[in-house]
Amino acid sequence: MTNPWDAEQVVSPKLAKDLIETQFPDLYPVTVSLMGKGFDNTVYLVNEKYVFRFPRRTIAVDLLNTENSLLPILSSVLPQAISHPIFFGKSVTGKYPWPFTGYYRVEGTPPNTLSKLERMNSAKILATFLRSLHDFPEEKARLLGVPFDELKRLDIRKRKRVAEKYIEQIKTLQLYDQVSSLMSYIEQVDHIDVEQKSTLVHGDIHIRNILVNENNTVSGFIDWGDVHIGHPAVDLSIVYSFLPPEGRSVFFSHYGKVDEETLLLAKFKAVFTTIILLMYGYDHNDRKLIEASKQSLDLMFCEENTLTLSRSKKMEDKK
């Protein structure tokens, strides 16, 4: 099947260097090194100081324009570092059809496999960040051009079918030991008619769009291409894919209580996104992403399985 990360346009290092030097002569001589290829953008580190993102798909162009208007304002009110656009590149006929953007580099690296303690240490940080983001005035976001959720990111009925196809691939490729738990969850999860919410959300917070410092504590948030006005469960999915059960309690003690429906939606989004990341890692031979994705799934399933088995054993012991 067609993958959601398949590119329409790929900017080579040589083309990136040419576009940047031509449009931003103050950066000459430009050095570029590939940082990554996301679903929507090819990303280069420039002069060891800046990050330039070049859209890979048409859908990413409008998203990039939204970032350019929102992020300079948002960066001044959030408690952790986020991408801050400062260079606004233009399309060049015959070379590259879309605009592109350069940012100050956000210090840190994507988390890979982490200990439970390292994850716990970021629970409050994640909570205070998301609380600040979700409290940003909706009207102000709309005036800055932020769209509503046009992709129906929490449509379980629609995305469940996609998840099932990828889970079959995961099973065939033997990518994940607990695939039976994964299959059971997807089979049993029920569709929820989502009530419209009006919260500013990042839209794509996962283990490749957060950064950690040298202590493996969350220090920054990148790739705001999916920012929109929608349901907070889209962002709260990180609670399930990044934090152990104990960390979730700490998180909500600082973020605030949410209803049961939001929790169910957040978990589904976490599972769906992590399945996609696992297959993306396999498709790109990214061993670190594969292992990190498997650990995220373990947080959602193995921890719960262990708890269930423990309770069952206690009940047997009492008999």
Secondary structure, DSSP 8 states (H G I E B T S, - for coil): ---TT--S----HHHHHHHHHHH-GGG-S--EEEEEE-SSEEEEEETTTEEEEEESSTHHHHHHHHHHHHHHHHTTTSSSEE-EEEEEE--BTTTB-S-EEEEE----B---S--HHHHHTTHHHHHHHHHHHHTS-HHHHHHTT--B--S-TT-HHHHHHHHHHHHHHHHHHT--TTHHHHHHHHHH----------EEE-S--STTTEEE-TTS-EEEE---TT-EEE-THHHHTHHHHHS-HHHHHHHHHHH----HHHHHHHHHHHHHHHHHHHHHHHHTT-HHHHHHHHHHHHHHTHHHHHHHHHHHHHHHHH-
